[in-house]
Amino acid sequence: MQKIALVDDDRNILTSVAMTLEAEGFEVETYNDGQAALDAFNKKLPDMAVLDIKMPRMDGMDLLQRLRQKTTMPVIFLTSKDDEIDEVLGLRMGADDYVKKPFSQRLLVERIRALLRRQDAINGAPVEETEENKVIERGNLKMDPLRHAVTWKGKDVSLTVTEFLLLQALAQRPGFVKSRDQLMDVAYDDQVYVDDRTIDSHIKRLRKKMRQADDEFTAIETLYGIGYRYNEE
């Protein structure tokens, strides 16, 4: 049974999310501040952690920084609606993904499962291969869904789960247009409303990361008023 640590100063979130994860078969530990979590992690690490950013005693950023000195275990940040700066900083510091409050618990469970599957593959655990997790190779792009690994021209590109899902959806059918609504369905639970700008922001960050590997990257094309498509290079 995989162990998930929830760290948040909102007791209602801790209680409700813990109940959901336990119903999904996870073992759950809860902490209401970063210092309490760090003290416990110094004794034994969980399989992954879900961290709120703003907490008393030690916030999520400080906790993540200390964790990354000793472990690469998956970490998801819970962020408030307007915390875009915190999201970017958290990802740069080594968070694997983030989920905005208020959030669908089903969405959080899917993000947790995706990151744990990636970690299992990295650790060499056997994972059943399906059509959805087969390796994708499109010209200079290689994507390994089981390992959540992306390379462009042989260079590693680090993506969040959301960014990975969007790139995967586009690259699976080169030349075909995906509307923003279709990409929302890929990246978000149907109980969560996001506007067009959210998808545009994810695509913008995705392009930026790909251009860090190759400043001439142009494979993701915007069709204004329609959506996006992947053009194989």
Secondary structure, DSSP 8 states (H G I E B T S, - for coil): --EEEEE-S-HHHHHHHHHHHHHTT-EEEEESSHHHHHHHHTT---SEEEEESS-SSS-HHHHHHHHTTT----EEEEE-TT-HHHHHHHHHHT--EEEESS--HHHHHHHHHHHHHHHHHHTT------GGGS-EEETTEEEETTTTEEEETTEEE---HHHHHHHHHHHTSTT-EEEHHHHHHHHS-TTS---HHHHHHHHHHHHHHHHHH-TT---EEEETTTEEEE---
